[in-house]
Amino acid sequence: MASYEAIIIGAGPAGLFAALSLENLGAGRVLLVEQGPDLTERRREQPGGLLCGWGGAGAYSDGKLILSPEVGGFLSDLLPLDDLTVLIQEVDGIYQELGAPPEIHGGDLDTLELLKTRARHAGMIFIPTRLRHIGTDNCRTILTRLRERLTGRVEIRTRCRARRIVVEEGAAAGVALDNNEVVRARYVIAAPGRSGAAWIREEARRLAIPSVPSPVDIGVRVEVPAAVLAPLTEAAYEAKLIYYSRTFDDKVRTFCMNPHGEVVLEDLDGLVTVNGHSYTSRKTENSNFAILVSSTFTHPFDDPISYGQYIARLANLLGQGALVQRLGDLQVGRRTTVARLERCLTRPTLKSATPGDLSFVLPYRYLKDILEMLEALDALAPGINSRHTLLYGMEVKFYSHRFQLSPELETPVRNLFIIGDGAGITRGLIQASASGLIAARALVGRG
Ligand SMILES: Cc1cc2nc3c(=O)[nH]c(=O)nc-3n(C[C@H](O)[C@H](O)[C@H](O)COP(=O)(O)OP(=O)(O)OC[C@H]3O[C@@H](n4cnc5c(N)ncnc54)[C@H](O)[C@@H]3O)c2cc1C
């Protein structure tokens, strides 16, 4: 039986940065297992292609590196804000070495202060966010360089799935792989991302690691002419706004703004949802962003993931995929038809969405929340609440259960670390990568 110092499960940003750090710190033999294909064999359109393989969900991501510690995860719940800020700078430095562009977006302080005040007047909270934008097209270059750096230094097995974490006397001892091989190691770092969330939840249950469900975010992708969103995207690039809805007092937020971007489909194990991208090399005449409502369920139902899937499935049932509707049609209670869509002044960038009626899919509560936020946003970016605004459904964000972890990201099972989005503690590239550094340093520090 082969024996390693550490086994890392998952080659997403969390697992890759853990591997990079272990290698830099001169840890012993390290094995990295990834259930999906290697980078050169990855195809987005294959089943599971978006999320699984070298680079994980980061490979086809928009590559926005969020540099503000309050956004993109909850690591600030586990370590002091100053430490997290330093760690984020370090991770950002590595991304730059690997080829991330030098520019930082986020706006100058005066503009941000003004936007904060204007948002307040419109009944919203504006969260200033600094970010570096790699762009979907450049993510691959960075992942290729990471692959080159690790080749020959870390043992890499792709198309190799971890089936079970082996625990002996309360401590991690290795991993059983799908081919029935058992690989022994002193430490196990699980970085399974959202695609491995169900697997790690089952493993955690088996190993009695406490966890709590995370909320599900449900909403729509909004598309407008780029000029309409410009007051926000030119001031802040990624304007994160929070709105507490009038009728339900729900927390509603904007997410993932893509100036001059495209609306795209996402296939999550047969469930078709929508998302948005912007490319550094090609620009459309539109901008898009999501409006999301967070929901938590407690008792007797505590499965927000199933709830979100149910709603997305309903959109798939009616639209045979994604739906698109003009805001004006939604407001007056009628379906958008092909003919009506042709008359829409905003030209859809996602051509395959079916013109339809989102009110058949979204519960009243979500519809009301979204319509009220669009009204509020119109004060900041006039024209957003126009009848020619396009709404695509559904956009659903599932998050993993959040596990009980120490500040070193170790579970109550000794020498077993769970990191990245799969641990429910991160939601983006920078914090997922940072979590890899935290775990790697912790175990090397133990000698
Ligand atoms: C379309 C899209 C756009 C995004 N855009 C951005 C963005 O602009 N900015 C941003 O900050 N974030 C973005 N994100 C989120 C970001 O990609 C994730 O936060 C990040 O990739 C999480 O990293 P991770 O390593 O924790 O998990 P992942 O990247 O999900 O990687 C986990 C890996 O583990 C593997 N795995 C799972 N289970 C097993 C197992 N049992 N055995 C072996 N391997 C396993 C999976 O195949 C996967 O490759 C985007 C995500 C998507 C889907």
The ligand as an ORCA input file, in Angstrom:
! r2SCAN-3c Opt
* xyz 0 1
  C     -19.982     29.410    -13.879
  C     -19.239     29.812    -12.635
  C     -18.678     31.088    -12.552
  C     -17.972     31.468    -11.408
  N     -17.381     32.700    -11.372
  C     -16.655     33.057    -10.290
  C     -15.968     34.293    -10.247
  O     -15.962     35.069    -11.203
  N     -15.269     34.627     -9.123
  C     -15.212     33.789     -8.035
  O     -14.564     34.140     -7.054
  N     -15.847     32.595     -8.056
  C     -16.552     32.209     -9.148
  N     -17.173     30.997     -9.181
  C     -17.071     30.147     -7.985
  C     -15.727     29.444     -7.940
  O     -15.495     28.764     -9.152
  C     -15.697     28.493     -6.756
  O     -15.925     29.248     -5.586
  C     -14.378     27.755     -6.611
  O     -14.061     27.055     -7.790
  C     -14.435     26.785     -5.431
  O     -13.230     26.080     -5.358
  P     -13.140     24.647     -4.651
  O     -11.751     24.155     -4.923
  O     -13.606     24.728     -3.270
  O     -14.196     23.719     -5.400
  P     -14.336     23.344     -6.948
  O     -13.748     24.384     -7.806
  O     -15.768     22.996     -7.132
  O     -13.440     22.005     -7.121
  C     -13.759     20.807     -6.468
  C     -13.155     19.655     -7.263
  O     -13.246     18.468     -6.480
  C     -13.561     17.378     -7.326
  N     -14.166     16.315     -6.498
  C     -15.352     16.370     -5.844
  N     -15.565     15.217     -5.168
  C     -14.509     14.411     -5.434
  C     -14.168     13.083     -5.030
  N     -14.974     12.360     -4.239
  N     -13.006     12.564     -5.487
  C     -12.176     13.288     -6.305
  N     -12.465     14.537     -6.726
  C     -13.608     15.110     -6.281
  C     -14.520     17.977     -8.350
  O     -14.546     17.193     -9.519
  C     -13.908     19.367     -8.561
  O     -12.996     19.377     -9.642
  C     -17.863     30.579    -10.313
  C     -18.438     29.304    -10.383
  C     -19.112     28.918    -11.531
  C     -19.729     27.546    -11.589
*
